[in-house]
């Protein structure tokens, strides 16, 4: 232990400050830099996703305003947001049927819905 302390003091006196710093300090610094980079990447990734979701929300509000019968809209919203998984899954074939009937499923240029293969 005395040799380690003497070695560090010698390095500090001779200007080799980097040699006097313990190796565990370098490891902690490297982990902190990697964590900061990971959190920064995750932050901007989530910011991008939130931006896309806000755009979809505005598109939904626009489409919701075009529907004449608000009782149908409210019923569908209630099923999709508060229904059990079976009720939500049972709406998907109906949605796909109406998309296929109106040929809206061929117009996905800028939007790719999830689970497009579920009929």
C-alpha positions in Angstrom: 0.0 0.0 0.0 2.9 2.3 0.8 4.5 1.5 -2.5 1.2 2.4 -4.3 1.0 5.7 -2.5 4.6 6.4 -3.2 4.2 5.6 -6.9 1.2 7.9 -7.2 3.0 10.8 -5.4 6.0 10.3 -7.7 3.7 10.4 -10.8 2.0 13.6 -9.5 5.3 15.3 -8.8 6.7 14.4 -12.3 3.5 15.7 -14.1 1.9 12.4 -14.9 -1.4 13.1 -13.3 -3.1 10.5 -15.5 -0.9 7.8 -14.0 -1.9 8.8 -10.4 -5.6 8.4 -11.0 -6.8 4.9 -10.1 -8.0 2.6 -12.9 -11.5 2.3 -11.3 -12.0 6.0 -11.8 -11.4 5.6 -15.6 -13.8 2.7 -15.6 -16.5 4.8 -13.8 -15.9 7.7 -16.2 -16.2 5.4 -19.3 -19.4 3.9 -17.9 -20.8 7.4 -17.2 -20.0 8.6 -20.8 -21.6 5.5 -22.3 -24.7 5.9 -20.1 -25.0 9.6 -21.0 -24.7 8.8 -24.7 -27.3 6.0 -24.4 -29.7 8.2 -22.5 -29.2 11.0 -25.1 -29.9 8.7 -28.0 -33.0 7.3 -26.2 -34.3 10.8 -25.4 -34.1 11.9 -29.0 -35.5 8.6 -30.3 -38.6 9.0 -28.0 -38.9 12.7 -28.9 -39.2 11.6 -32.6 -41.8 8.9 -31.8 -43.8 11.4 -29.8 -43.7 13.9 -32.7 -45.1 11.2 -35.0 -47.8 10.3 -32.5 -48.9 13.9 -32.3 -49.2 14.1 -36.1 -51.4 10.9 -36.0 -53.5 12.4 -33.2 -54.2 15.5 -35.3 -55.0 13.3 -38.3 -57.4 11.3 -36.2 -59.1 14.6 -34.9 -59.5 15.7 -38.5 -61.0 12.4 -39.6 -63.2 12.3 -36.4 -64.6 15.7 -37.4 -65.7 14.4 -40.8 -67.9 11.7 -39.4 -71.6 12.8 -39.2 -72.8 10.4 -36.5 -70.9 11.1 -33.3 -72.6 8.2 -31.5 -70.9 5.8 -33.8 -67.5 7.5 -33.2 -68.0 7.6 -29.4 -69.0 3.9 -29.4 -65.9 2.9 -31.5 -63.6 5.0 -29.3 -65.0 3.4 -26.1 -64.5 0.0 -27.6 -60.9 0.7 -28.7 -59.8 2.5 -25.5 -61.8 0.8 -22.8 -62.8 -2.5 -24.3 -61.3 -5.8 -23.3 -58.7 -7.3 -25.7 -61.3 -9.5 -27.4 -63.5 -6.5 -28.2 -60.5 -4.6 -29.6 -59.3 -7.6 -31.7 -62.8 -8.1 -33.0 -62.8 -4.6 -34.5 -59.7 -5.2 -36.6 -61.4 -7.5 -39.2 -64.2 -5.0 -39.6 -61.7 -2.2 -40.1 -59.8 -4.2 -42.7 -63.1 -5.2 -44.4 -64.1 -1.5 -44.8 -60.6 -0.6 -46.0 -60.7 -3.4 -48.6 -64.2 -2.5 -49.7 -63.3 1.2 -50.3 -59.8 0.2 -51.6 -58.2 2.3 -48.9 -55.8 -0.4 -48.1 -54.0 0.3 -51.4 -53.3 3.9 -50.5 -50.8 3.5 -47.7 -48.1 5.7 -49.0 -47.0 7.5 -45.9 -48.6 5.4 -43.2 -48.0 1.8 -42.4 -50.6 0.4 -39.8 -49.5 -2.2 -37.4 -50.6 -5.8 -38.0 -51.5 -5.3 -41.7 -51.6 -9.0 -42.4 -54.4 -9.6 -39.9 -57.6 -9.9 -41.9 
